Amino acid sequence: MKRASPSDLRYFERIAKLNCSLPGDPPPVSLAEMFDRLELLERQLGPFVRPGHPGAGDGDLDSHIKFLQRLRSIDLAHGA
């Protein structure tokens, strides 16, 4: 595996230093900590953690598909 260059190391040191200066919680130090935080957010937010809302269906997907089909039919009619 290729080793990090001195400039790469300096870059990541700057990132780490700047991350510490950000307000709020420090970034997670592991994937396990990240997933723990996500689970906590899910418990805190309850139903608001999922995108959309119940009964939302496909939204305006059908109109978008019809629009794309119309464009395709125009292209075919003009030999594109």
Chimera marker file (.cmm) of the C-alpha trace (Angstrom):
<marker_set name="trace">
<marker id="1" x="0.000" y="0.000" z="0.000" r="1" g="1" b="0" radius="0.5"/>
<marker id="2" x="1.293" y="3.456" z="-0.890" r="1" g="1" b="0" radius="0.5"/>
<marker id="3" x="2.347" y="5.533" z="2.112" r="1" g="1" b="0" radius="0.5"/>
<marker id="4" x="1.057" y="9.041" z="2.649" r="1" g="1" b="0" radius="0.5"/>
<marker id="5" x="3.364" y="11.759" z="1.429" r="1" g="1" b="0" radius="0.5"/>
<marker id="6" x="4.578" y="14.508" z="3.792" r="1" g="1" b="0" radius="0.5"/>
<marker id="7" x="2.173" y="16.966" z="2.122" r="1" g="1" b="0" radius="0.5"/>
<marker id="8" x="-0.693" y="14.480" z="2.606" r="1" g="1" b="0" radius="0.5"/>
<marker id="9" x="0.174" y="14.153" z="6.277" r="1" g="1" b="0" radius="0.5"/>
<marker id="10" x="0.263" y="17.951" z="6.697" r="1" g="1" b="0" radius="0.5"/>
<marker id="11" x="-3.121" y="18.187" z="4.966" r="1" g="1" b="0" radius="0.5"/>
<marker id="12" x="-4.739" y="15.670" z="7.312" r="1" g="1" b="0" radius="0.5"/>
<marker id="13" x="-3.124" y="17.351" z="10.321" r="1" g="1" b="0" radius="0.5"/>
<marker id="14" x="-4.731" y="20.643" z="9.239" r="1" g="1" b="0" radius="0.5"/>
<marker id="15" x="-8.101" y="18.889" z="8.812" r="1" g="1" b="0" radius="0.5"/>
<marker id="16" x="-7.832" y="17.368" z="12.302" r="1" g="1" b="0" radius="0.5"/>
<marker id="17" x="-6.879" y="20.733" z="13.808" r="1" g="1" b="0" radius="0.5"/>
<marker id="18" x="-9.741" y="22.543" z="12.075" r="1" g="1" b="0" radius="0.5"/>
<marker id="19" x="-12.230" y="19.819" z="13.045" r="1" g="1" b="0" radius="0.5"/>
<marker id="20" x="-11.351" y="20.430" z="16.693" r="1" g="1" b="0" radius="0.5"/>
<marker id="21" x="-12.155" y="24.119" z="16.283" r="1" g="1" b="0" radius="0.5"/>
<marker id="22" x="-15.684" y="23.457" z="14.975" r="1" g="1" b="0" radius="0.5"/>
<marker id="23" x="-18.554" y="24.099" z="17.383" r="1" g="1" b="0" radius="0.5"/>
<marker id="24" x="-20.493" y="21.131" z="18.678" r="1" g="1" b="0" radius="0.5"/>
<marker id="25" x="-19.506" y="17.525" z="19.046" r="1" g="1" b="0" radius="0.5"/>
<marker id="26" x="-16.194" y="16.367" z="17.636" r="1" g="1" b="0" radius="0.5"/>
<marker id="27" x="-16.446" y="14.019" z="14.650" r="1" g="1" b="0" radius="0.5"/>
<marker id="28" x="-16.780" y="10.315" z="15.462" r="1" g="1" b="0" radius="0.5"/>
<marker id="29" x="-13.500" y="8.481" z="15.808" r="1" g="1" b="0" radius="0.5"/>
<marker id="30" x="-14.815" y="5.165" z="14.488" r="1" g="1" b="0" radius="0.5"/>
<marker id="31" x="-17.616" y="3.641" z="12.451" r="1" g="1" b="0" radius="0.5"/>
<marker id="32" x="-19.020" y="2.141" z="15.639" r="1" g="1" b="0" radius="0.5"/>
<marker id="33" x="-19.297" y="5.599" z="17.201" r="1" g="1" b="0" radius="0.5"/>
<marker id="34" x="-20.894" y="6.954" z="14.024" r="1" g="1" b="0" radius="0.5"/>
<marker id="35" x="-23.557" y="4.228" z="14.059" r="1" g="1" b="0" radius="0.5"/>
<marker id="36" x="-24.157" y="4.824" z="17.781" r="1" g="1" b="0" radius="0.5"/>
<marker id="37" x="-24.784" y="8.495" z="17.029" r="1" g="1" b="0" radius="0.5"/>
<marker id="38" x="-27.126" y="7.629" z="14.164" r="1" g="1" b="0" radius="0.5"/>
<marker id="39" x="-29.123" y="5.308" z="16.424" r="1" g="1" b="0" radius="0.5"/>
<marker id="40" x="-29.366" y="8.065" z="19.043" r="1" g="1" b="0" radius="0.5"/>
<marker id="41" x="-30.651" y="10.499" z="16.414" r="1" g="1" b="0" radius="0.5"/>
<marker id="42" x="-33.189" y="7.933" z="15.246" r="1" g="1" b="0" radius="0.5"/>
<marker id="43" x="-34.480" y="7.503" z="18.799" r="1" g="1" b="0" radius="0.5"/>
<marker id="44" x="-34.601" y="11.272" z="19.351" r="1" g="1" b="0" radius="0.5"/>
<marker id="45" x="-36.318" y="12.146" z="16.070" r="1" g="1" b="0" radius="0.5"/>
<marker id="46" x="-38.767" y="9.236" z="15.986" r="1" g="1" b="0" radius="0.5"/>
<marker id="47" x="-40.973" y="9.298" z="12.871" r="1" g="1" b="0" radius="0.5"/>
<marker id="48" x="-39.211" y="12.421" z="11.553" r="1" g="1" b="0" radius="0.5"/>
<marker id="49" x="-36.046" y="10.421" z="10.853" r="1" g="1" b="0" radius="0.5"/>
<marker id="50" x="-37.551" y="8.852" z="7.717" r="1" g="1" b="0" radius="0.5"/>
<marker id="51" x="-37.758" y="10.880" z="4.485" r="1" g="1" b="0" radius="0.5"/>
<marker id="52" x="-41.170" y="11.844" z="3.184" r="1" g="1" b="0" radius="0.5"/>
<marker id="53" x="-44.363" y="11.225" z="5.073" r="1" g="1" b="0" radius="0.5"/>
<marker id="54" x="-46.885" y="8.394" z="5.267" r="1" g="1" b="0" radius="0.5"/>
<marker id="55" x="-48.999" y="8.075" z="2.169" r="1" g="1" b="0" radius="0.5"/>
<marker id="56" x="-46.646" y="10.181" z="0.080" r="1" g="1" b="0" radius="0.5"/>
<marker id="57" x="-46.480" y="7.493" z="-2.588" r="1" g="1" b="0" radius="0.5"/>
<marker id="58" x="-44.269" y="8.254" z="-5.548" r="1" g="1" b="0" radius="0.5"/>
<marker id="59" x="-44.967" y="11.987" z="-5.554" r="1" g="1" b="0" radius="0.5"/>
<marker id="60" x="-44.749" y="13.375" z="-9.065" r="1" g="1" b="0" radius="0.5"/>
<marker id="61" x="-42.755" y="10.468" z="-10.460" r="1" g="1" b="0" radius="0.5"/>
<marker id="62" x="-45.518" y="9.589" z="-12.929" r="1" g="1" b="0" radius="0.5"/>
<marker id="63" x="-45.535" y="13.069" z="-14.479" r="1" g="1" b="0" radius="0.5"/>
<marker id="64" x="-41.742" y="12.975" z="-14.836" r="1" g="1" b="0" radius="0.5"/>
<marker id="65" x="-41.881" y="9.595" z="-16.572" r="1" g="1" b="0" radius="0.5"/>
<marker id="66" x="-44.577" y="10.844" z="-18.953" r="1" g="1" b="0" radius="0.5"/>
<marker id="67" x="-42.452" y="13.902" z="-19.733" r="1" g="1" b="0" radius="0.5"/>
<marker id="68" x="-39.404" y="11.739" z="-20.506" r="1" g="1" b="0" radius="0.5"/>
<marker id="69" x="-41.522" y="9.450" z="-22.684" r="1" g="1" b="0" radius="0.5"/>
<marker id="70" x="-42.783" y="12.503" z="-24.584" r="1" g="1" b="0" radius="0.5"/>
<marker id="71" x="-39.211" y="13.703" z="-25.176" r="1" g="1" b="0" radius="0.5"/>
<marker id="72" x="-38.224" y="10.240" z="-26.388" r="1" g="1" b="0" radius="0.5"/>
<marker id="73" x="-41.169" y="10.120" z="-28.803" r="1" g="1" b="0" radius="0.5"/>
<marker id="74" x="-40.190" y="13.545" z="-30.198" r="1" g="1" b="0" radius="0.5"/>
<marker id="75" x="-36.598" y="12.354" z="-30.672" r="1" g="1" b="0" radius="0.5"/>
<marker id="76" x="-37.812" y="9.224" z="-32.470" r="1" g="1" b="0" radius="0.5"/>
<marker id="77" x="-40.132" y="11.254" z="-34.692" r="1" g="1" b="0" radius="0.5"/>
<marker id="78" x="-37.224" y="13.434" z="-35.772" r="1" g="1" b="0" radius="0.5"/>
<marker id="79" x="-34.859" y="10.495" z="-36.330" r="1" g="1" b="0" radius="0.5"/>
<marker id="80" x="-32.590" y="11.282" z="-33.414" r="1" g="1" b="0" radius="0.5"/>
<link id1="1" id2="2" r="1" g="1" b="0" radius="0.2"/>
<link id1="2" id2="3" r="1" g="1" b="0" radius="0.2"/>
<link id1="3" id2="4" r="1" g="1" b="0" radius="0.2"/>
<link id1="4" id2="5" r="1" g="1" b="0" radius="0.2"/>
<link id1="5" id2="6" r="1" g="1" b="0" radius="0.2"/>
<link id1="6" id2="7" r="1" g="1" b="0" radius="0.2"/>
<link id1="7" id2="8" r="1" g="1" b="0" radius="0.2"/>
<link id1="8" id2="9" r="1" g="1" b="0" radius="0.2"/>
<link id1="9" id2="10" r="1" g="1" b="0" radius="0.2"/>
<link id1="10" id2="11" r="1" g="1" b="0" radius="0.2"/>
<link id1="11" id2="12" r="1" g="1" b="0" radius="0.2"/>
<link id1="12" id2="13" r="1" g="1" b="0" radius="0.2"/>
<link id1="13" id2="14" r="1" g="1" b="0" radius="0.2"/>
<link id1="14" id2="15" r="1" g="1" b="0" radius="0.2"/>
<link id1="15" id2="16" r="1" g="1" b="0" radius="0.2"/>
<link id1="16" id2="17" r="1" g="1" b="0" radius="0.2"/>
<link id1="17" id2="18" r="1" g="1" b="0" radius="0.2"/>
<link id1="18" id2="19" r="1" g="1" b="0" radius="0.2"/>
<link id1="19" id2="20" r="1" g="1" b="0" radius="0.2"/>
<link id1="20" id2="21" r="1" g="1" b="0" radius="0.2"/>
<link id1="21" id2="22" r="1" g="1" b="0" radius="0.2"/>
<link id1="22" id2="23" r="1" g="1" b="0" radius="0.2"/>
<link id1="23" id2="24" r="1" g="1" b="0" radius="0.2"/>
<link id1="24" id2="25" r="1" g="1" b="0" radius="0.2"/>
<link id1="25" id2="26" r="1" g="1" b="0" radius="0.2"/>
<link id1="26" id2="27" r="1" g="1" b="0" radius="0.2"/>
<link id1="27" id2="28" r="1" g="1" b="0" radius="0.2"/>
<link id1="28" id2="29" r="1" g="1" b="0" radius="0.2"/>
<link id1="29" id2="30" r="1" g="1" b="0" radius="0.2"/>
<link id1="30" id2="31" r="1" g="1" b="0" radius="0.2"/>
<link id1="31" id2="32" r="1" g="1" b="0" radius="0.2"/>
<link id1="32" id2="33" r="1" g="1" b="0" radius="0.2"/>
<link id1="33" id2="34" r="1" g="1" b="0" radius="0.2"/>
<link id1="34" id2="35" r="1" g="1" b="0" radius="0.2"/>
<link id1="35" id2="36" r="1" g="1" b="0" radius="0.2"/>
<link id1="36" id2="37" r="1" g="1" b="0" radius="0.2"/>
<link id1="37" id2="38" r="1" g="1" b="0" radius="0.2"/>
<link id1="38" id2="39" r="1" g="1" b="0" radius="0.2"/>
<link id1="39" id2="40" r="1" g="1" b="0" radius="0.2"/>
<link id1="40" id2="41" r="1" g="1" b="0" radius="0.2"/>
<link id1="41" id2="42" r="1" g="1" b="0" radius="0.2"/>
<link id1="42" id2="43" r="1" g="1" b="0" radius="0.2"/>
<link id1="43" id2="44" r="1" g="1" b="0" radius="0.2"/>
<link id1="44" id2="45" r="1" g="1" b="0" radius="0.2"/>
<link id1="45" id2="46" r="1" g="1" b="0" radius="0.2"/>
<link id1="46" id2="47" r="1" g="1" b="0" radius="0.2"/>
<link id1="47" id2="48" r="1" g="1" b="0" radius="0.2"/>
<link id1="48" id2="49" r="1" g="1" b="0" radius="0.2"/>
<link id1="49" id2="50" r="1" g="1" b="0" radius="0.2"/>
<link id1="50" id2="51" r="1" g="1" b="0" radius="0.2"/>
<link id1="51" id2="52" r="1" g="1" b="0" radius="0.2"/>
<link id1="52" id2="53" r="1" g="1" b="0" radius="0.2"/>
<link id1="53" id2="54" r="1" g="1" b="0" radius="0.2"/>
<link id1="54" id2="55" r="1" g="1" b="0" radius="0.2"/>
<link id1="55" id2="56" r="1" g="1" b="0" radius="0.2"/>
<link id1="56" id2="57" r="1" g="1" b="0" radius="0.2"/>
<link id1="57" id2="58" r="1" g="1" b="0" radius="0.2"/>
<link id1="58" id2="59" r="1" g="1" b="0" radius="0.2"/>
<link id1="59" id2="60" r="1" g="1" b="0" radius="0.2"/>
<link id1="60" id2="61" r="1" g="1" b="0" radius="0.2"/>
<link id1="61" id2="62" r="1" g="1" b="0" radius="0.2"/>
<link id1="62" id2="63" r="1" g="1" b="0" radius="0.2"/>
<link id1="63" id2="64" r="1" g="1" b="0" radius="0.2"/>
<link id1="64" id2="65" r="1" g="1" b="0" radius="0.2"/>
<link id1="65" id2="66" r="1" g="1" b="0" radius="0.2"/>
<link id1="66" id2="67" r="1" g="1" b="0" radius="0.2"/>
<link id1="67" id2="68" r="1" g="1" b="0" radius="0.2"/>
<link id1="68" id2="69" r="1" g="1" b="0" radius="0.2"/>
<link id1="69" id2="70" r="1" g="1" b="0" radius="0.2"/>
<link id1="70" id2="71" r="1" g="1" b="0" radius="0.2"/>
<link id1="71" id2="72" r="1" g="1" b="0" radius="0.2"/>
<link id1="72" id2="73" r="1" g="1" b="0" radius="0.2"/>
<link id1="73" id2="74" r="1" g="1" b="0" radius="0.2"/>
<link id1="74" id2="75" r="1" g="1" b="0" radius="0.2"/>
<link id1="75" id2="76" r="1" g="1" b="0" radius="0.2"/>
<link id1="76" id2="77" r="1" g="1" b="0" radius="0.2"/>
<link id1="77" id2="78" r="1" g="1" b="0" radius="0.2"/>
<link id1="78" id2="79" r="1" g="1" b="0" radius="0.2"/>
<link id1="79" id2="80" r="1" g="1" b="0" radius="0.2"/>
</marker_set>
